[in-house]
């Protein structure tokens, strides 16, 4: 059971790192947000996690807010 926690922490860190990398890239903001949203959607689909488009958008916004702080 503990190993699932480590895996979850690793995946969360990987997602946060990827998000930060995308947010710091020198691209137009709308393009970056679209890429980030697509990346999150692909991850959720791969791991069979069900979220609607608005929830994914909220998750992307939360990641972006955390990256700014």
Secondary structure, DSSP 8 states (H G I E B T S, - for coil): -HHHHHHHHHHHHHHHHHHHHHHHSSS-HHHHHHHHHHHHHHHHHHTT----HHHHHHHHHHHHHHHH-
